[in-house]
Structure formats: structure tokens, C-alpha cells
Amino acid sequence: MRALRVLLFIVVIFGALFVAGDRFAVSYAEDKAADKIRSSQGLDRTPEVSIKGFPFLTQVAGRSLDEVDAELGGIEARANGRTLRVEKLSARFHDVELSSDYTSIKSAASATGTAAISYADLTKAAGGGVQVTYGGQKDGRSQVKISPKLPLLSSLQVTGSITTVHGNTVRLRADSVPGMCKAIPGCEQKVRAQTDHEWKLDQLPGNLKLEKVATMKGGISISASGQDVTLPG
């Protein structure tokens, strides 16, 4: 009986050491992955990386991880001298393949993600004193309110749409221009110069495509997904 107790004690101790070692290894790997993503993508802060699944060490031995979650921040899209800041990009990668030297992540079989953009950042990106605010939903379509700045129409407000095109571009468009503006020569062109913009996101992981847009009172949410996604870093 005593020998059995000693054996059980040894098993528990080695089990605890294995778990502790496994957790230390995964924490180290998460920090390294976060640093590589930040440097390769030129982010303004280190992303949060979380490697799922246990034990981690056996996953590494097979050069494959079940799931990796990452929260990227400070991603920017530029167009015509204007910059649109993405407040946060949260992504979940499945069936992740490690590089041959185990030092970096190569790709994932599939991935899903969500990009968040604030109205303040969208307003700043529009430039010229234009204001973009929440516009609600109509016929299943997400809307925004856009207030351009024109000398003779200071109170003008139009309804606009936020959509994605080409899988990597955020598009802002005025749905229509009020009749009073159309009666003024050149007015519609001046309004659309302030309301219609596109921003391309060059820092998305490869093959991760922007899809559906939802406008909410607190900001804009854009869903994304992809297959055979190449991870940064």
C-alpha cells in the first residue's frame, strides 16, 4: 500500500510539472507570436495572442495548433491622403500550421474575424469637417448619417451606407442627395466629394476577407472569414 501511495505521489508530481511546463511553453509562444505580428504588420501596440488546446507541447510536436486567437489593434487604411483607423481586429484561426523550425505560424485552414471602427475615426477619415454618425437599419441594410460641410447648406444631412468591396476595402457612400442640392449647379459633386470614400485595408492576414457590415450605436462592426489564411509574423 505504501509503495502504491509513493507511486501515486510521483505521478501527481510529474503531472504537475508537465502542466506547469506546458503552460510556461504556451505563454512563451504567445509572447513570441505577438511580437512577430507587431513587427511584421507595423502595429502601434503589441496584439494579444491566445493559443488554445491542451497539451500545447504535443501540438507543437505535430507542428499543428488547434486554435489561435488574436486581437490586433492600430490597423490603418489609407486612400487619397486620408487614413481610416480600425480600432480592433479580432481573429480566430483554426488548424494552424507551424513553420519547419517551430518559431512562427505559417497558415490556418480557416479563420473568422471581426473588425471594429468607431464613428469618431470614420469622421476623422472623411476629413473636411464632415461628421459621420449612427443611422440605424433599413430593410436589413446598415446606415449612417453623413453631414457634409457646404457654405450655403450648413445643415445638410444625407443618409449613407457602409459596405465592403473586394474583400479588403471599406466603402462609404451617400445613398442620395436631397433635391434642394440637385437644383444648385455642382452641388451634388461637392457633396459626394465629402461623403463618398473608400479605404483599403492592406494589413489583413492573407485570404481573410471582409464580409458583412453592421452599424450600431457604439460603432461599426465588420465580419470577416477565410480559408487557407496566411498569418502575419
Secondary structure, 3 states (H helix, E strand, C coil): CHHHHHHHHHHHHHHHHHHHHHHHHHHHHHHHHHHHHHHHHCCCCCCEEEEECCCHHHHHHCCEEEEEEEEECCEEEEECCEEEEECEEEEEEEEEEECCCCCCEEEEEEEEEEEEECHHHHHHHHCCCCEEEEEEEECCEEEEEEECCCCCCCCCCEEEEEEEECCCEEEEEECCCCHHHHCCCCHHHHHHHHHCEEEECCCCCECCEEEEEEEECCEEEEEEEEEEEECCC
